[in-house]
Amino acid sequence: MRAAVLTRFGAPLTVRETPDPEAAGGEVVVEVLATCVPPYAAEVFSGERDYPLVPPVVPGVGGVGRIVHVGPDATRLRAGDLVWCDCTVRSRDDALTPDITLQGWSSRGEGGARLARHLHDGPFAELMRVPTENVHPLPAAAEDDPARWSALGVHTIPYGGLLAGGLAAGETLLVSGATGNLGSSAVAVALAMGAGRVVAPGRNRAALGLLADRFGPRVRPVALSGDEDADRAAMAAAAEGPIDMVIDLLPPSAPASVARVAAMTVREYGRVVLMGGVGMLGGEALALPYPWIMRNSVTVRGQWMFPRAANVGMIRLITSGALDLAPEHVRSFGLDAVNDAVAYAASHGGPFERTVLVPAATVALPSR
């Protein structure tokens, strides 16, 4: 098969012939039809983000594929099925605290590194080997546009955070980092889940306007000034009532003070979910006042990625029409143009912009 390989950090990806993957028990081989290229992929491949990838590696983060081969322990999947492949691989020998690797992308701790050595390669290839439990059937409608459906790799992440925080229909949510790729997804997913109101703070006024235009009065944009007291007051005013939950999806470049201001808008007995990258590149640690957390009975929790069942939930939200993928701008690239795709993603990481690699196609698809 042909694959795009990261041979070393700081080098362009190299498209070359590699051995076809072979599935053992508990595994599936899929033909990769589409995979989203994260806007920060260039930072990973350059080494700037210091991800625990071990070159040479075929990178990527999940994708839409068609099953080529299933192992003997699969009872419902069949060759030819169109499926979503979740990159979040968990060890099978500890139900309470499984080790985790993001196949082809990242890992957590020594146990995650061991998993990554076994399931080393991701979806920037014509074929990919995936654990059986990470493969989820897609509806017939996805056949028409696998590239658009590969946005599952974006939307399922904030969905996991919203599930972790117990977002309920009618509640008011504040999305810290709302103008980014993941933050804007959180706005859309929260509304699809029935949020009554979403407060969307950010500095990018054009992106704030896009969110307001797309979703109407249920979204309350707030232009941040950098003054902590003024920004906290503006966010509280936009909510026009208690803020039940805050989800933070700020990137590593954001200062901890921005995350703190957003978190401290939550009501008594409210929930704060941390999913972003604040502090990953150094800088100030996130400091939340102990008395404020304790006396207001605030729940603060971290969430990395999402539970397995979230894949099914997100597929249902899209299939039902609650989350509409049609307005998203999708630009697809063939495998030979993988480095162009990485560069394009870096400069097109705004709300609802998707850069998609189509490894199984021979030519790049047009913009949509």
ZANU-341165 format. One record per residue (C-alpha): residue in three letters; y, x negated, z negated. Coordinates in steps of 0.5 Angstrom, whole numbers, plus 500, padded with zeros to 3 digits. Example, Ala and Ser with C-alpha at 12.3 -4.5 7.8 and 13.67 -1.06 7.14 Angstrom:
// ZANU-341165
ALA491475484SER498473486
This chain:
// ZANU-341165
MET500500500ARG507498500ALA511497494ALA518495492VAL517489487LEU522486482THR520479482ARG525476477PHE531479474GLY537478478ALA534478485PRO534484490LEU527488490THR522486495VAL518491499ARG511488500GLU504490501THR500490494PRO493493493ASP492500492PRO491503485GLU485505483ALA484510478ALA479510472GLY477515467GLY483519464GLU487517470VAL490520477VAL492516483VAL498520487GLU502519493VAL509518491LEU514523495ALA520522491THR523519485CYS530519482VAL534512482PRO538512475PRO545510476TYR544504471ALA538501475ALA542495477GLU544493470VAL536493469PHE534489475SER540484473GLY537483466GLU544486463ARG540491459ASP535487457TYR529492458PRO522489456LEU520489464VAL515483466PRO516481473PRO513482478VAL513489477VAL514496481PRO519499477GLY522506477VAL522513472GLY517518474GLY517522480VAL514528485GLY507526488ARG501529491ILE495527488VAL490523492HIS484522487VAL483525480GLY478522475PRO472526472ASP475528466ALA480533470THR478540470ARG484543474LEU488538478ARG485537485ALA487532491GLY492535495ASP496538489LEU504537489VAL505534482TRP511532477CYS509525474ASP512524467CYS513516466THR513517458VAL506514457ARG503515450SER497511446ARG491516445ASP489513439ASP494515434ALA497522434LEU502522429THR506515431PRO503514438ASP506508441ILE510509448THR512506454LEU516508460GLN511507466GLY515502470TRP521502466SER521500458SER517500452ARG517500445GLY514495440GLU508491441GLY504497442GLY508500447ALA508493451ARG500493451LEU501500454ALA506497459ARG501491461HIS496496463LEU500501466HIS505496469ASP507499475GLY512505477PRO514510483PHE517505487ALA511505491GLU507509496LEU502510491MET502510483ARG496510478VAL498515472PRO495518466THR492525467GLU496528462ASN502526465VAL501530471HIS504537471PRO503542477LEU509544481PRO510551484ALA510552492ALA517552492ALA518545491GLU514543497ASP520544501ASP524539497PRO521534493ALA527530493ARG531535490TRP525537485SER525529483ALA531531478LEU526533473GLY526526471VAL534527469HIS534534466THR528533462ILE531528458PRO537532455TYR532538455GLY528534450GLY534533445LEU536540445LEU529542443ALA529537438GLY535540435GLY532547436LEU538549440ALA538557440ALA540562445GLY548564443GLU549558439THR555553441LEU553546443LEU558540444VAL555535449SER558528447GLY558524454ALA558530458THR561527464GLY556522465ASN549523469LEU545525463GLY551529459SER552533465SER545535465ALA545537458VAL551542459ALA547545465VAL540545461ALA543548455LEU546554459ALA540555462MET537555455GLY542561453ALA547557449GLY553561448ARG558556449VAL558548451VAL564544449ALA564538454PRO569532452GLY570526456ARG575522459ASN574523467ARG578529468ALA575530475ALA568531472LEU571536467GLY574540472LEU567540476LEU563542470ALA568548469ASP568550476ARG561550476PHE559554470GLY565558468PRO568560461ARG562558457VAL564551458ARG570548454PRO572542457VAL576537453ALA580531455LEU579525450SER585521448GLY582516444ASP586518438GLU580520433ASP583525429ALA587529435ASP580529439ARG576532433ALA581537433ALA581538440MET574539440ALA574544434ALA579548438ALA575549444ALA569551441GLU573557438GLY568557432PRO563553429ILE559548433ASP552549431MET549543434VAL552536437ILE548532442ASP550525444LEU548522451LEU554516451PRO552510455PRO551503452SER558501454ALA561507449PRO564505442ALA561508436SER567511434VAL567516440ALA560518438ARG562519431VAL568523432ALA563528436ALA558528431MET563530425THR565536429VAL558540427ARG559545422GLU555545415TYR548546416GLY549544423ARG544539427VAL546532431VAL541529436LEU542522438MET539520445GLY545515448GLY545508448VAL551506443GLY550500440MET545497445LEU549492448GLY552490441GLY559492438GLU560497432ALA554500429LEU555508428ALA557509421LEU557517419PRO560518412TYR554519407PRO558524403TRP559528409ILE552528411MET550530404ARG555535402ASN555539408SER547539409VAL547536416THR541534420VAL542527424ARG536525428GLY534521434GLN530523440TRP527518445MET525522451PHE521528450PRO515531448ARG509532453ALA510540453ALA518539455ASN515538462VAL512544463GLY518548460MET523544465ILE519546471ARG519553468LEU527553467ILE527551475THR522556477SER525562474GLY532560477ALA535559470LEU537552472ASP539552479LEU538545483ALA541547489PRO548545488GLU546538486HIS548533491VAL542529493ARG542522497SER535520499PHE533513502GLY526510505LEU523505501ASP525499506ALA532501504VAL531501496ASN536496495ASP541500498ALA539506494VAL540502487ALA547500490TYR549507492ALA546510485ALA551505481SER557508485HIS554515485GLY552516478GLY557522476PRO555529475PHE549532479GLU549526484ARG542524485THR540518489VAL532519491LEU527514493VAL522517498PRO517511498ALA512515502ALA517517508THR518512514VAL525513514ALA531515510LEU533523509PRO540525511SER545527505ARG545534503
